[in-house]
Amino acid sequence: MTVIVRDLRPDVRADAEGFSTTRRLALPYMLSTPESVVHTLTHAHPDAHFTQLVAEEDGEIIGTAQVSVAHDSPEPGQGSANIYVRPDRRRRGAGSLLLRTAEERLAALGVTKLFAWVLDEPENRAFAERHGFRASRSAYFLRLDLTAGTLPPRQDPPAGVELRTAADFADDPRPLFELDAEVVSDEPGDIAVEFTDYEAWLEENWRHPLLNRDLTAVAVVDGRPAAFSVAHTDGTRYGTAMTGTARAFRGRGLAKLAKNESLHRARAAGYREAFTGNDTGNDPMIAINKWFGYEIAATEVRHVRELG
């Protein structure tokens, strides 16, 4: 049996289904659908040189890689390659072949520092170390059972604060873009990010097929979005893509208010489990998620290596 690596074909439904299935088997804490796979590929910013690779064995997709240049970082020469292989198809060389292909492509684009997320499991850590990566920061995947009835009760917003949804901004989502840009710039990470391209944000985020605008809660102060909790859904599962507060409104509990509202909306809509992620050093957000009842499901470690 021979393993080959090739580009995902966005116009072939079986490719998108195979990619999504592999991701969900290897990383069940992140939402994925065939539609989201194709959207991510076809709507990525051209400067990201975003590529989705698949490892195929006898016609079956057994591994995936998402490869990109960090075009929205103020520091040039950075890129990422996140590789996942089906747990029941490991030790066939798919991961190494995907990584080699990704490194060759990124090096040709001038990338000199490569980042990759690796599940904190002995086999995965050993794979990264064998290929010259060193461990950096880490993050938790968290899961909440929405059927357990442990959600804190819904809270009335304080005076001057209004709870709305992203759907209320359908005619003009720019205020949400501005809030997202500010929150993302302050998020912990190895690669600094700056959102400056509104049209790119519309394509990549606002029109993303996983985005559920009705479940995305926004705390509004004086007509301005001050905090939000962005909801993604894949038909059966709910995930928090981002929760944050504008700098001028921090310390008032608005992020907790928005997330609680979003979670209650998700449970009322019939979703049974919720997922989110936290940098392990983000103590304030970890405390908030513990208050909601989230439990740690897994840990992922960011790894880095120099290219060339």
Wavefront OBJ file of the C-alpha trace (Angstrom):
o trace
v 0.000 0.000 0.000
v 1.378 3.377 -1.062
v 0.751 6.733 0.584
v 0.770 9.826 -1.619
v 0.293 13.502 -0.775
v -1.614 15.883 -3.001
v -3.655 19.062 -2.862
v -7.271 18.860 -1.829
v -9.613 19.333 -4.794
v -12.330 21.752 -3.647
v -14.657 20.760 -6.487
v -14.595 17.071 -5.515
v -17.093 16.347 -2.754
v -15.323 13.159 -1.673
v -12.147 15.148 -0.964
v -13.929 17.602 1.327
v -15.758 14.768 3.087
v -12.554 12.788 3.563
v -10.702 15.827 4.868
v -13.489 16.700 7.313
v -13.872 13.115 8.531
v -10.139 12.761 9.125
v -10.002 16.012 11.083
v -12.934 15.012 13.262
v -11.459 11.582 13.997
v -8.035 13.001 14.825
v -9.292 16.119 16.593
v -12.862 15.591 17.826
v -12.836 18.848 19.797
v -12.916 21.068 16.709
v -15.885 21.530 14.398
v -15.554 20.655 10.734
v -17.863 20.049 7.790
v -17.160 19.487 4.098
v -18.585 22.959 3.463
v -16.257 24.592 5.973
v -13.266 22.775 4.484
v -14.004 24.122 1.017
v -14.833 27.607 2.281
v -11.576 27.881 4.214
v -9.602 26.916 1.128
v -11.442 29.025 -1.438
v -11.830 32.168 0.678
v -8.406 32.436 2.271
v -6.487 35.667 1.729
v -4.195 35.267 -1.305
v -1.178 36.461 0.697
v -1.632 33.506 3.061
v -0.890 31.043 0.239
v -3.233 28.757 2.146
v -3.103 25.115 1.104
v -4.920 22.020 2.264
v -3.035 18.805 1.621
v -4.312 15.271 1.918
v -2.428 12.025 2.427
v -4.113 9.285 0.460
v -3.661 5.529 0.722
v -5.269 3.400 -1.987
v -7.860 6.103 -2.662
v -8.697 6.742 0.999
v -7.813 10.029 2.704
v -5.978 9.171 5.921
v -4.193 12.439 6.770
v -4.556 16.179 6.321
v -2.445 19.321 6.533
v -3.411 22.972 6.643
v -0.493 25.069 5.455
v -0.218 28.857 5.362
v 1.970 31.929 5.586
v 1.238 34.276 8.514
v 0.494 37.172 6.165
v -1.425 39.143 8.814
v 1.506 39.192 11.246
v 3.784 42.240 11.452
v 6.766 39.858 11.560
v 7.587 38.358 8.152
v 8.827 34.850 7.450
v 6.428 32.928 9.683
v 4.168 30.087 8.655
v 2.195 27.164 10.004
v 1.498 23.554 9.140
v -1.045 21.676 11.227
v -1.026 17.974 10.443
v -3.487 15.319 11.547
v -3.600 11.619 10.698
v -6.488 9.282 11.388
v -5.752 7.416 14.651
v -6.399 4.069 12.949
v -4.057 4.872 10.032
v -0.896 5.951 11.814
v 2.638 4.566 11.351
v 2.313 4.465 7.563
v 4.425 7.535 6.834
v 1.523 9.893 6.122
v 2.471 12.452 8.759
v 6.116 12.671 7.693
v 5.180 12.969 4.027
v 2.657 15.719 4.748
v 5.182 17.623 6.839
v 7.938 17.369 4.231
v 5.619 18.616 1.504
v 4.433 21.503 3.680
v 7.989 22.525 4.589
v 9.118 22.513 0.972
v 6.236 24.733 -0.091
v 6.623 27.186 2.769
v 10.393 27.421 2.349
v 9.855 28.324 -1.315
v 7.629 31.192 -0.104
v 10.323 32.586 2.185
v 9.094 31.108 5.471
v 11.938 30.640 7.949
v 9.994 29.837 11.135
v 7.383 27.091 11.150
v 4.705 26.609 13.818
v 2.579 23.521 14.346
v -0.010 22.441 16.903
v 0.549 18.950 18.342
v -1.768 17.036 20.663
v -0.106 16.466 24.021
v 0.191 12.708 23.642
v 3.467 10.722 23.741
v 3.303 9.558 20.123
v 2.533 13.024 18.774
v 5.169 14.757 20.908
v 7.765 12.201 19.801
v 6.849 12.818 16.138
v 7.436 16.553 16.565
v 10.738 16.064 18.342
v 12.008 13.655 15.685
v 11.378 16.312 13.072
v 13.300 19.022 14.901
v 10.468 20.905 16.591
v 10.680 22.313 20.103
v 7.687 22.786 22.374
v 6.327 26.276 22.950
v 3.082 27.385 24.596
v 0.090 25.129 25.142
v -3.697 25.339 25.031
v -6.646 23.389 26.379
v -9.597 21.940 24.529
v -12.606 22.192 26.826
v -15.961 20.431 26.673
v -19.292 21.262 28.307
v -22.247 18.897 28.515
v -25.199 21.147 27.710
v -27.676 18.468 28.790
v -26.404 18.365 32.383
v -28.306 21.459 33.463
v -25.266 23.040 35.121
v -25.274 26.296 33.166
v -25.468 29.389 35.365
v -28.885 31.052 35.086
v -29.414 33.679 32.436
v -28.478 37.125 33.668
v -30.123 40.455 32.983
v -27.634 42.894 31.463
v -26.589 45.807 33.664
v -27.931 49.289 33.040
v -26.778 50.693 29.720
v -25.928 47.274 28.262
v -28.034 45.505 25.645
v -27.688 41.875 24.577
v -28.030 41.349 20.846
v -26.959 38.748 18.289
v -24.676 38.887 15.275
v -27.782 38.521 13.107
v -28.761 42.031 14.219
v -25.658 43.332 12.423
v -26.388 41.614 9.107
v -26.808 44.911 7.259
v -23.547 46.354 8.581
v -21.158 43.938 10.319
v -18.250 46.413 10.362
v -18.673 47.170 14.107
v -18.154 43.452 14.793
v -15.070 43.457 12.572
v -13.635 46.342 14.584
v -14.305 44.535 17.862
v -12.860 41.285 16.512
v -9.731 43.071 15.281
v -9.099 44.591 18.698
v -9.725 41.361 20.596
v -7.566 39.246 18.274
v -4.648 41.657 18.562
v -4.620 41.107 22.338
v -5.042 37.328 22.243
v -2.079 35.296 23.577
v -0.093 33.599 20.835
v 3.236 32.927 19.183
v 2.323 34.889 16.070
v 1.061 38.441 16.442
v -2.018 39.096 14.299
v -3.401 42.342 12.923
v -6.827 42.484 11.263
v -6.811 45.385 8.825
v -8.625 44.042 5.760
v -12.385 44.307 6.215
v -13.244 42.615 2.919
v -10.992 39.660 3.772
v -12.645 39.398 7.200
v -16.061 39.314 5.549
v -15.013 36.442 3.292
v -13.069 34.416 5.848
v -15.125 34.999 8.995
v -18.501 36.651 8.488
v -19.495 34.349 5.636
v -17.938 31.224 7.151
v -20.400 28.301 6.925
v -19.841 27.340 10.581
v -20.737 30.806 11.881
v -24.111 30.815 13.616
v -25.192 34.436 13.783
v -28.324 33.692 15.806
v -26.293 32.044 18.569
v -23.464 34.609 18.527
v -24.163 36.971 21.430
v -23.054 40.606 21.468
v -23.060 42.963 24.462
v -23.738 46.475 23.165
v -22.980 49.687 25.076
v -24.206 53.004 23.690
v -24.803 51.367 20.321
v -21.274 49.972 20.122
v -20.411 46.261 20.373
v -18.363 46.025 23.559
v -18.048 42.247 23.964
v -19.048 39.139 22.078
v -19.042 35.361 22.079
v -18.818 33.967 18.557
v -20.705 30.703 17.995
v -19.866 28.041 15.426
v -22.117 25.048 14.800
v -21.795 22.032 12.513
v -25.353 20.772 12.678
v -24.971 18.727 15.860
v -22.251 20.427 17.890
v -21.628 23.948 19.181
v -18.246 25.619 19.550
v -17.061 29.007 20.790
v -14.768 30.482 18.152
v -13.899 33.641 20.090
v -14.963 35.449 23.251
v -13.613 38.854 24.112
v -14.156 42.430 25.205
v -12.984 45.748 23.833
v -10.253 47.284 25.993
v -12.400 50.205 27.151
v -15.049 47.872 28.588
v -12.967 45.195 30.294
v -13.462 44.316 33.928
v -17.249 44.629 33.796
v -18.139 40.985 33.180
v -19.426 41.601 29.664
v -17.605 38.641 28.084
v -19.113 36.302 30.681
v -22.539 37.839 30.072
v -22.277 37.341 26.299
v -20.977 33.779 26.547
v -23.688 32.783 29.001
v -26.327 34.162 26.661
v -24.841 32.283 23.705
v -24.669 28.999 25.618
v -28.291 29.293 26.756
v -29.329 29.980 23.169
v -27.381 26.913 22.022
v -29.015 24.659 24.595
v -32.472 25.994 23.706
v -31.712 25.248 20.042
v -31.067 21.582 20.897
v -27.260 21.440 20.997
v -26.047 18.838 23.479
v -22.329 19.591 23.843
v -20.178 22.685 23.576
v -16.467 23.036 22.876
v -14.039 25.865 23.364
v -10.301 26.433 23.701
v -8.048 28.358 26.065
v -4.401 29.226 26.167
v -3.153 27.507 29.320
v -1.847 30.839 30.601
v -5.111 32.712 30.081
v -6.227 32.423 33.708
v -9.165 34.877 33.514
v -10.830 33.004 30.639
v -10.069 29.614 32.194
v -11.829 30.771 35.374
v -14.842 31.908 33.366
v -15.092 28.580 31.558
v -14.804 26.643 34.832
v -17.680 28.770 36.126
v -19.751 27.594 33.167
v -18.884 23.974 33.913
v -16.383 23.254 31.127
v -13.906 20.450 31.715
v -10.526 19.909 30.074
v -10.832 17.353 27.263
v -7.303 17.506 25.858
v -4.193 19.659 25.628
v -2.456 20.814 22.470
v 1.124 22.113 22.419
v 2.421 24.647 19.939
v 5.748 23.566 18.438
v 8.225 25.587 16.395
v 11.281 24.925 14.239
v 13.520 26.965 11.999
v 13.510 26.216 8.280
v 16.601 26.301 6.130
l 1 2 3 4 5 6 7 8 9 10 11 12 13 14 15 16 17 18 19 20 21 22 23 24 25 26 27 28 29 30 31 32 33 34 35 36 37 38 39 40 41 42 43 44 45 46 47 48 49 50 51 52 53 54 55 56 57 58 59 60 61 62 63 64 65 66 67 68 69 70 71 72 73 74 75 76 77 78 79 80 81 82 83 84 85 86 87 88 89 90 91 92 93 94 95 96 97 98 99 100 101 102 103 104 105 106 107 108 109 110 111 112 113 114 115 116 117 118 119 120 121 122 123 124 125 126 127 128 129 130 131 132 133 134 135 136 137 138 139 140 141 142 143 144 145 146 147 148 149 150 151 152 153 154 155 156 157 158 159 160 161 162 163 164 165 166 167 168 169 170 171 172 173 174 175 176 177 178 179 180 181 182 183 184 185 186 187 188 189 190 191 192 193 194 195 196 197 198 199 200 201 202 203 204 205 206 207 208 209 210 211 212 213 214 215 216 217 218 219 220 221 222 223 224 225 226 227 228 229 230 231 232 233 234 235 236 237 238 239 240 241 242 243 244 245 246 247 248 249 250 251 252 253 254 255 256 257 258 259 260 261 262 263 264 265 266 267 268 269 270 271 272 273 274 275 276 277 278 279 280 281 282 283 284 285 286 287 288 289 290 291 292 293 294 295 296 297 298 299 300 301 302 303 304 305 306 307 308
